[in-house]
Amino acid sequence: MPYSGLDPDRRQRRLHRFRQIPVRTLLPNVITLLALCAGMTGIRLALENRYELALGAIVFAAMLDAIDGRVARMIKGTSRFGAELDSLADFFNFGVAPGLILYFWGLNALGNLGWIAAMVFAICTALRLARFNVQIDDPLRPAWAGNFFTGVPAPLGAIVVLLPIYLSFLRVPVPVVLTFVYTLAIAGLMVSRLPVLSGKKIGTRVRPEMVAPVIIVAVLLIALLISYPWELLSVVSLAYLVLLPLGWFSYRRYQEADAAARVTAAAAATSDHPAASAPPVRDPDDERPARLN
């Protein structure tokens, strides 16, 4: 049929394309773009040898990344576009930017090996984010699996991998070879199958009696981050690495409880539907018809 300018379906598609977008769906995306700007600025600052500000930009990007998703869920502004934009921004902010900062800071002394370490870290970040996006849509995941990440998440991986630079600001010498090995190790943890606690069990609500302590702790952490940034980031990074096995032990407990629940359910189903009784054994000398036995 030749095209008609009065085609109602085409008109509806055009109206749908140009319909107004709610402001609540824009706010989370604006926060994500601000984080992306912070990551790009971090690279520029590293090129200018202002590594303190470059690391501050990465930490600021991680803080924005921690709130954009929560803001989207809070104001019901989640969208597929926002999810894709967040993944792309995370790859740049927590894969490309930290790798380049480490390379400009010290890995370049190793030449091609240093560049390979930076590239491997960025590639592992991309693989980690791709796997996360796939696992979200997995219908076979148990409900308790949402309490865990598979591998170190990208924002925390970026914060932790910069530990050699934190220590250098504290006048703790870190050999460049050790930085090379450490970067590859963190990249491996990001793409590993290690279960890592996600912190989602903490919840989104605070009991009334805990409001004041939570506010005091938050203010204290912000004050420490401003006053002693490198000390705090070093302690947090080391503590995070030391506590990683706790996620594995917790995951194993969930698996054992899940397996026990399945066994109990199977036993209950068997008791509710017992097997049919076996037919009586006939005497070979009995000549009566089977229907009379």
LUMKOLFI-8267 format. One line per 8 residues: number of its first residue (from 1); for each residue x, y, z of N, C-alpha, C. Coordinates in steps of 0.1 Angstrom, whole numbers, plus 5000, padded with zeros to 4 digits. Example, Ala and Ser with C-alpha at 12.3 -4.5 7.8 and 13.67 -1.06 7.14 Angstrom:
% residues 2
1) 5132 4943 5078 5123 4955 5078 5132 4967 5078 ~ 5128 4978 5071 5137 4989 5071 5129 5000 5079;
This chain:
% residues 293
1) 5009 4988 5000 5000 5000 5000 5009 5012 5000 ~ 5006 5022 4991 5015 5034 4991 5013 5042 5003 ~ 5024 5049 5007 5024 5057 5019 5013 5068 5019 ~ 5006 5070 5030 4996 5080 5031 5000 5089 5042 ~ 5000 5102 5040 5003 5112 5050 4993 5112 5062 ~ 4982 5104 5060 4972 5104 5071 4973 5091 5078 ~ 4984 5084 5077 4986 5071 5084 4986 5073 5099 ~ 4976 5068 5106 4974 5071 5121 4986 5065 5129;
9) 4991 5053 5125 5001 5047 5133 5014 5055 5132 ~ 5017 5060 5120 5029 5069 5119 5028 5081 5128 ~ 5016 5087 5128 5014 5099 5136 5015 5096 5151 ~ 5010 5084 5155 5012 5081 5169 5026 5078 5173 ~ 5034 5072 5164 5048 5070 5167 5056 5084 5168 ~ 5052 5093 5160 5059 5106 5160 5055 5113 5174 ~ 5042 5112 5177 5038 5118 5190 5045 5112 5202 ~ 5047 5099 5201 5054 5092 5212 5068 5096 5213;
17) 5075 5098 5201 5089 5102 5201 5091 5116 5207 ~ 5081 5125 5205 5083 5139 5210 5075 5142 5222 ~ 5070 5131 5229 5063 5134 5242 5072 5139 5252 ~ 5067 5146 5262 5075 5153 5272 5081 5142 5282 ~ 5093 5144 5286 5100 5135 5295 5099 5140 5309 ~ 5094 5132 5319 5093 5137 5333 5107 5141 5338 ~ 5107 5152 5346 5119 5157 5352 5126 5147 5361 ~ 5118 5139 5368 5123 5129 5377 5132 5119 5370;
25) 5130 5117 5357 5139 5107 5350 5152 5114 5346 ~ 5153 5128 5346 5165 5135 5342 5174 5137 5353 ~ 5170 5138 5366 5178 5141 5377 5189 5130 5379 ~ 5186 5117 5379 5196 5107 5381 5206 5108 5370 ~ 5202 5110 5357 5211 5111 5346 5221 5123 5347 ~ 5215 5134 5353 5224 5146 5355 5235 5142 5365 ~ 5231 5135 5375 5241 5131 5385 5252 5122 5379 ~ 5247 5113 5370 5257 5104 5364 5266 5112 5355;
33) 5261 5122 5348 5270 5130 5339 5279 5139 5347 ~ 5275 5143 5359 5285 5150 5367 5296 5141 5372 ~ 5293 5129 5375 5303 5119 5378 5313 5117 5366 ~ 5307 5116 5354 5316 5115 5342 5325 5127 5340 ~ 5319 5139 5343 5328 5151 5342 5339 5150 5352 ~ 5336 5145 5364 5347 5144 5375 5358 5134 5370 ~ 5354 5123 5364 5364 5113 5359 5373 5119 5348 ~ 5366 5126 5339 5374 5133 5328 5384 5144 5334;
41) 5379 5151 5344 5387 5161 5350 5399 5155 5358 ~ 5396 5143 5363 5407 5136 5370 5419 5133 5361 ~ 5415 5129 5348 5426 5126 5339 5434 5139 5335 ~ 5426 5150 5333 5433 5162 5330 5443 5166 5341 ~ 5438 5165 5354 5446 5169 5365 5458 5160 5366 ~ 5457 5147 5363 5469 5138 5363 5479 5142 5353 ~ 5474 5147 5341 5483 5151 5331 5491 5164 5335 ~ 5485 5172 5344 5491 5184 5349 5499 5181 5362;
49) 5501 5168 5365 5508 5164 5377 5502 5169 5390 ~ 5489 5171 5390 5482 5175 5402 5474 5163 5407 ~ 5482 5153 5412 5476 5140 5416 5466 5141 5428 ~ 5469 5150 5437 5460 5151 5448 5446 5154 5444 ~ 5445 5164 5435 5431 5168 5430 5426 5157 5420 ~ 5435 5150 5413 5430 5140 5404 5423 5128 5412 ~ 5430 5124 5423 5424 5114 5431 5411 5119 5438 ~ 5411 5132 5442 5398 5137 5447 5387 5137 5437;
57) 5390 5139 5424 5380 5138 5414 5374 5124 5413 ~ 5383 5114 5414 5378 5100 5413 5370 5096 5425 ~ 5374 5101 5437 5366 5098 5449 5352 5105 5448 ~ 5352 5117 5443 5340 5124 5441 5330 5117 5431 ~ 5336 5112 5420 5328 5104 5411 5323 5092 5417 ~ 5330 5085 5426 5325 5073 5433 5313 5077 5442 ~ 5314 5088 5449 5303 5093 5457 5291 5096 5449 ~ 5292 5102 5438 5281 5105 5429 5275 5092 5424;
65) 5283 5082 5421 5278 5069 5416 5271 5062 5427 ~ 5274 5064 5439 5267 5057 5450 5253 5063 5452 ~ 5251 5075 5448 5237 5081 5451 5228 5082 5438 ~ 5234 5081 5426 5225 5083 5414 5215 5072 5413 ~ 5219 5059 5416 5209 5049 5415 5198 5050 5426 ~ 5203 5053 5438 5194 5055 5449 5184 5066 5447 ~ 5189 5077 5442 5180 5088 5439 5170 5084 5428 ~ 5174 5076 5418 5165 5072 5408 5154 5063 5414;
73) 5157 5054 5423 5147 5045 5429 5138 5053 5438 ~ 5144 5063 5445 5137 5070 5455 5126 5079 5448 ~ 5129 5085 5437 5119 5094 5430 5112 5087 5419 ~ 5115 5073 5418 5109 5065 5407 5112 5071 5394 ~ 5125 5074 5392 5130 5079 5379 5139 5069 5372 ~ 5138 5056 5375 5147 5047 5368 5142 5045 5353 ~ 5152 5042 5345 5149 5041 5331 5160 5032 5325 ~ 5157 5026 5313 5168 5018 5306 5179 5027 5302;
81) 5175 5039 5297 5186 5048 5292 5195 5052 5304 ~ 5190 5054 5316 5198 5057 5327 5207 5046 5331 ~ 5202 5034 5330 5211 5022 5333 5222 5021 5324 ~ 5220 5023 5311 5231 5022 5301 5241 5033 5303 ~ 5236 5045 5305 5245 5056 5307 5253 5054 5320 ~ 5248 5049 5330 5255 5046 5342 5266 5036 5340 ~ 5264 5026 5332 5274 5016 5329 5286 5022 5322 ~ 5282 5030 5311 5293 5036 5303 5301 5046 5312;
89) 5294 5054 5320 5301 5063 5329 5310 5056 5339 ~ 5305 5045 5344 5313 5037 5354 5326 5031 5347 ~ 5325 5027 5335 5336 5021 5328 5347 5032 5326 ~ 5343 5044 5323 5353 5055 5321 5358 5060 5334 ~ 5349 5062 5344 5354 5068 5357 5362 5058 5365 ~ 5359 5045 5365 5365 5036 5374 5373 5025 5367 ~ 5374 5027 5354 5383 5018 5346 5394 5025 5339 ~ 5390 5034 5330 5399 5042 5322 5407 5052 5330;
97) 5399 5060 5338 5406 5071 5345 5416 5066 5356 ~ 5412 5057 5365 5423 5052 5374 5435 5045 5367 ~ 5432 5038 5356 5443 5032 5349 5453 5042 5343 ~ 5447 5053 5337 5456 5063 5332 5463 5071 5343 ~ 5456 5074 5354 5463 5081 5365 5474 5073 5371 ~ 5472 5060 5372 5483 5051 5377 5495 5051 5367 ~ 5492 5051 5354 5502 5051 5344 5510 5064 5344 ~ 5503 5075 5345 5510 5088 5345 5518 5090 5358;
105) 5513 5084 5369 5520 5086 5382 5533 5078 5383 ~ 5532 5065 5379 5544 5057 5381 5546 5045 5372 ~ 5535 5039 5366 5536 5028 5358 5543 5030 5345 ~ 5544 5043 5341 5551 5046 5328 5566 5043 5329 ~ 5571 5042 5342 5585 5039 5343 5588 5025 5338 ~ 5578 5016 5337 5580 5003 5332 5578 5002 5317 ~ 5575 5013 5311 5573 5013 5296 5560 5005 5292 ~ 5562 4996 5283 5551 4988 5278 5544 4980 5289;
113) 5551 4975 5298 5545 4967 5309 5535 4975 5317 ~ 5539 4988 5320 5530 4997 5327 5518 5000 5320 ~ 5519 5002 5307 5507 5005 5298 5498 4992 5298 ~ 5504 4980 5297 5496 4968 5297 5488 4967 5310 ~ 5494 4970 5321 5487 4969 5334 5475 4979 5334 ~ 5477 4991 5329 5466 5001 5328 5455 4996 5319 ~ 5459 4990 5308 5449 4985 5299 5441 4973 5305 ~ 5449 4964 5311 5442 4952 5317 5432 4957 5328;
121) 5436 4967 5336 5426 4971 5346 5414 4977 5339 ~ 5415 4985 5329 5403 4991 5322 5395 4980 5316 ~ 5401 4970 5310 5394 4959 5303 5386 4951 5314 ~ 5393 4948 5325 5386 4940 5336 5374 4948 5341 ~ 5375 4961 5342 5364 4969 5346 5352 4968 5336 ~ 5355 4968 5323 5344 4966 5313 5338 4953 5315 ~ 5346 4942 5316 5340 4929 5318 5332 4927 5330 ~ 5337 4934 5341 5330 4933 5354 5316 4940 5352;
129) 5315 4951 5346 5302 4958 5344 5293 4950 5335 ~ 5299 4945 5324 5290 4937 5315 5284 4925 5322 ~ 5292 4918 5330 5287 4906 5338 5276 4911 5348 ~ 5278 4922 5354 5268 4927 5363 5255 4930 5356 ~ 5255 4936 5344 5243 4939 5337 5236 4926 5333 ~ 5243 4916 5329 5237 4903 5325 5231 4896 5337 ~ 5238 4896 5349 5233 4889 5361 5220 4896 5366 ~ 5218 4908 5364 5206 4915 5369 5193 4908 5363;
137) 5194 4904 5350 5182 4898 5344 5181 4883 5345 ~ 5190 4877 5353 5190 4863 5354 5178 4858 5363 ~ 5168 4851 5357 5156 4847 5366 5159 4836 5375 ~ 5171 4829 5374 5174 4817 5382 5181 4821 5394 ~ 5185 4833 5396 5192 4837 5408 5183 4837 5420 ~ 5188 4831 5431 5180 4831 5444 5178 4845 5449 ~ 5168 4847 5457 5166 4861 5462 5177 4866 5471 ~ 5184 4857 5478 5194 4862 5487 5207 4865 5480;
145) 5208 4862 5467 5220 4865 5459 5221 4880 5457 ~ 5210 4888 5459 5211 4902 5458 5219 4909 5468 ~ 5223 4901 5479 5231 4906 5490 5246 4906 5486 ~ 5249 4901 5475 5263 4899 5471 5266 4904 5457 ~ 5278 4909 5455 5284 4912 5442 5292 4900 5438 ~ 5294 4898 5425 5303 4888 5420 5316 4895 5416 ~ 5326 4894 5424 5338 4902 5422 5337 4915 5428 ~ 5349 4922 5430 5349 4935 5436 5342 4945 5426;
153) 5332 4953 5431 5325 4963 5422 5335 4973 5417 ~ 5331 4979 5406 5340 4988 5399 5343 5001 5407 ~ 5334 5008 5413 5338 5020 5421 5348 5016 5432 ~ 5346 5005 5440 5355 5002 5450 5368 4997 5445 ~ 5368 4990 5433 5380 4986 5427 5389 4998 5423 ~ 5382 5009 5418 5390 5021 5415 5396 5028 5427 ~ 5388 5028 5438 5393 5034 5451 5405 5026 5456 ~ 5404 5013 5456 5414 5004 5462 5426 5004 5453;
161) 5425 5004 5440 5437 5002 5431 5446 5014 5432 ~ 5441 5026 5437 5449 5038 5438 5457 5038 5452 ~ 5456 5027 5459 5463 5027 5472 5478 5030 5471 ~ 5486 5026 5461 5500 5030 5461 5502 5045 5461 ~ 5493 5053 5454 5494 5067 5454 5491 5073 5467 ~ 5480 5068 5474 5478 5072 5488 5490 5071 5497 ~ 5496 5059 5496 5508 5057 5504 5520 5066 5501 ~ 5521 5069 5488 5532 5078 5484 5529 5092 5490;
169) 5517 5097 5491 5514 5109 5498 5517 5109 5512 ~ 5517 5097 5518 5521 5096 5533 5536 5093 5534 ~ 5543 5095 5524 5558 5093 5524 5562 5078 5527 ~ 5553 5069 5522 5556 5055 5522 5560 5050 5508 ~ 5572 5047 5506 5577 5043 5493 5571 5030 5488 ~ 5566 5030 5476 5560 5018 5469 5568 5015 5457 ~ 5575 5004 5456 5582 5001 5443 5573 5000 5431 ~ 5577 5005 5420 5568 5005 5408 5565 4991 5404;
177) 5574 4981 5406 5571 4967 5403 5559 4962 5412 ~ 5559 4966 5424 5549 4962 5433 5535 4969 5429 ~ 5536 4981 5424 5524 4988 5419 5518 4980 5407 ~ 5527 4976 5398 5524 4968 5387 5516 4955 5391 ~ 5522 4947 5400 5516 4935 5404 5503 4938 5411 ~ 5502 4948 5420 5490 4951 5427 5479 4955 5418 ~ 5482 4963 5407 5472 4967 5398 5465 4955 5391 ~ 5474 4945 5387 5469 4933 5381 5461 4925 5390;
185) 5465 4925 5403 5457 4917 5413 5443 4923 5415 ~ 5442 4936 5416 5429 4942 5418 5420 4940 5406 ~ 5427 4940 5394 5419 4938 5382 5414 4923 5382 ~ 5422 4914 5387 5417 4900 5387 5406 4898 5397 ~ 5407 4905 5409 5396 4905 5418 5382 4910 5413 ~ 5383 4920 5404 5371 4925 5398 5364 4915 5389 ~ 5371 4907 5382 5365 4897 5373 5364 4883 5379 ~ 5368 4882 5391 5368 4869 5398 5353 4865 5401;
193) 5352 4853 5405 5338 4848 5410 5337 4849 5425 ~ 5346 4857 5432 5345 4859 5446 5333 4866 5450 ~ 5324 4860 5459 5313 4867 5464 5317 4879 5473 ~ 5312 4890 5471 5315 4902 5479 5302 4908 5485 ~ 5303 4911 5497 5291 4917 5504 5287 4930 5497 ~ 5274 4932 5494 5270 4944 5487 5266 4955 5496 ~ 5263 4951 5509 5258 4961 5518 5243 4964 5517 ~ 5236 4957 5508 5222 4960 5506 5213 4955 5518;
201) 5219 4946 5526 5212 4941 5538 5210 4952 5548 ~ 5218 4962 5547 5217 4972 5557 5203 4979 5556 ~ 5198 4980 5544 5184 4985 5542 5185 5000 5539 ~ 5173 5005 5536 5172 5019 5532 5165 5028 5543 ~ 5161 5022 5554 5155 5029 5565 5163 5028 5577 ~ 5161 5038 5586 5169 5039 5598 5159 5040 5610 ~ 5161 5032 5620 5152 5032 5632 5153 5046 5638 ~ 5143 5050 5645 5143 5064 5651 5154 5066 5661;
209) 5157 5056 5669 5167 5057 5679 5181 5057 5673 ~ 5183 5054 5660 5196 5053 5653 5198 5065 5644 ~ 5189 5074 5643 5191 5086 5634 5202 5094 5639 ~ 5203 5098 5651 5214 5107 5656 5227 5100 5655 ~ 5229 5087 5659 5242 5081 5657 5247 5080 5642 ~ 5237 5077 5633 5240 5077 5619 5245 5090 5614 ~ 5238 5101 5618 5242 5114 5613 5256 5118 5619 ~ 5259 5114 5631 5272 5117 5637 5283 5110 5630;
217) 5281 5097 5627 5291 5089 5620 5293 5095 5606 ~ 5282 5099 5599 5284 5104 5586 5292 5117 5586 ~ 5289 5126 5595 5296 5139 5597 5311 5136 5600 ~ 5313 5126 5609 5327 5123 5613 5335 5118 5601 ~ 5329 5109 5593 5336 5104 5581 5339 5115 5571 ~ 5330 5124 5569 5332 5135 5560 5343 5144 5565 ~ 5343 5147 5578 5354 5155 5584 5367 5148 5583 ~ 5368 5135 5585 5380 5128 5584 5385 5128 5569;
225) 5376 5126 5560 5380 5126 5546 5385 5139 5541 ~ 5380 5150 5547 5385 5163 5543 5398 5166 5550 ~ 5399 5162 5563 5411 5166 5571 5423 5156 5569 ~ 5420 5143 5568 5430 5133 5566 5426 5124 5555 ~ 5426 5129 5542 5421 5121 5531 5429 5108 5528 ~ 5443 5110 5528 5451 5099 5524 5452 5088 5535 ~ 5452 5092 5547 5452 5083 5558 5439 5075 5558 ~ 5427 5082 5557 5414 5075 5557 5413 5065 5545;
233) 5417 5070 5533 5416 5062 5521 5425 5050 5522 ~ 5437 5051 5528 5446 5040 5529 5440 5030 5539 ~ 5435 5034 5550 5429 5025 5560 5417 5018 5554 ~ 5408 5025 5547 5396 5019 5542 5400 5009 5531 ~ 5410 5012 5523 5414 5003 5512 5419 4990 5518 ~ 5428 4991 5528 5434 4979 5534 5424 4971 5542 ~ 5415 4978 5549 5404 4971 5556 5395 4964 5547 ~ 5392 4970 5536 5383 4963 5526 5389 4951 5520;
241) 5402 4951 5517 5409 4939 5512 5410 4928 5522 ~ 5412 4932 5535 5413 4922 5545 5400 4915 5548 ~ 5389 4923 5547 5375 4918 5550 5369 4911 5538 ~ 5375 4910 5527 5369 4903 5515 5365 4889 5518 ~ 5373 4881 5525 5368 4867 5528 5355 4866 5535 ~ 5351 4876 5543 5338 4875 5550 5326 4873 5540 ~ 5327 4879 5528 5317 4877 5518 5316 4863 5514 ~ 5327 4856 5512 5328 4842 5508 5321 4833 5519;
249) 5325 4835 5531 5319 4827 5542 5304 4830 5543 ~ 5300 4842 5542 5286 4845 5543 5278 4838 5531 ~ 5284 4839 5519 5278 4832 5508 5276 4817 5509 ~ 5287 4811 5515 5286 4797 5518 5275 4793 5527 ~ 5273 4802 5538 5262 4799 5547 5249 4800 5540 ~ 5247 4810 5531 5234 4810 5524 5232 4798 5515 ~ 5243 4794 5509 5242 4782 5500 5238 4769 5508 ~ 5244 4768 5520 5241 4756 5528 5227 4757 5533;
257) 5222 4769 5537 5208 4770 5542 5199 4767 5530 ~ 5202 4772 5518 5194 4769 5507 5193 4755 5504 ~ 5204 4748 5504 5204 4733 5501 5196 4726 5512 ~ 5198 4730 5525 5190 4723 5535 5175 4725 5533 ~ 5171 4737 5529 5157 4740 5527 5152 4731 5515 ~ 5160 4730 5505 5155 4721 5494 5153 4707 5498 ~ 5163 4702 5506 5162 4688 5511 5149 4686 5520 ~ 5147 4696 5528 5135 4696 5537 5122 4696 5529;
265) 5122 4704 5518 5110 4705 5510 5108 4692 5502 ~ 5119 4686 5498 5117 4673 5490 5112 4662 5500 ~ 5117 4662 5512 5113 4652 5522 5098 4654 5525 ~ 5094 4667 5527 5080 4670 5530 5071 4665 5518 ~ 5075 4668 5506 5067 4664 5494 5066 4649 5493 ~ 5077 4642 5497 5076 4627 5496 5067 4621 5507 ~ 5066 4627 5519 5058 4623 5529 5043 4626 5526 ~ 5040 4637 5519 5027 4640 5515 5021 4631 5504;
273) 5030 4625 5496 5026 4617 5485 5034 4604 5486 ~ 5030 4595 5495 5037 4582 5496 5035 4573 5484 ~ 5045 4565 5481 5045 4556 5470 5033 4546 5471 ~ 5027 4543 5460 5016 4533 5459 5021 4519 5465 ~ 5012 4513 5472 5016 4500 5478 5017 4490 5467 ~ 5026 4481 5469 5029 4471 5459 5018 4460 5459 ~ 5014 4455 5448 5004 4445 5447 5008 4432 5454 ~ 4998 4425 5460 5002 4413 5468 5007 4402 5458;
281) 5016 4394 5464 5023 4383 5457 5013 4371 5456 ~ 5011 4366 5445 5002 4355 5443 5009 4342 5446 ~ 5002 4333 5452 5007 4319 5454 5006 4312 5440 ~ 5018 4306 5436 5017 4300 5423 5007 4288 5422 ~ 5004 4282 5434 4994 4271 5434 4980 4276 5434 ~ 4978 4289 5436 4964 4294 5436 4959 4296 5422 ~ 4948 4289 5419 4943 4289 5405 4931 4299 5404 ~ 4928 4306 5414 4917 4316 5413 4920 4327 5404;
289) 4911 4333 5397 4913 4345 5389 4919 4356 5397 ~ 4928 4364 5390 4935 4375 5397 4925 4385 5403 ~ 4913 4386 5397 4904 4397 5402 4898 4393 5415 ~ 4899 4380 5419 4893 4375 5431 4903 4375 5442 ~ 4916 4377 5439 4926 4376 5450 4926 4388 5458;
